[in-house]
């Protein structure tokens, strides 16, 4: 059974925040493209939430670390 990680922001969705969040989603998509599913259409519409889907249970920890590294950038 696959897992899903939901990424949410709590800041008010100003145009700048939304732009940065979508760029973050695109970075995640590039980093995780062959390991799980990040829907580019969802990224393009994202305001405060993104989902990373189809993660194998054994990969949840490593995928989380990749997302955290992208967030640090």
Buried (B, 14 or more C-beta within 10 A) or exposed (E): EEBEBEBEBEEEEEEEBBEEBBEBBBBBBEBBEEBBBBBEEBBEEBEBEBBBBEBEEEBBEEBEEBBEEBEEE
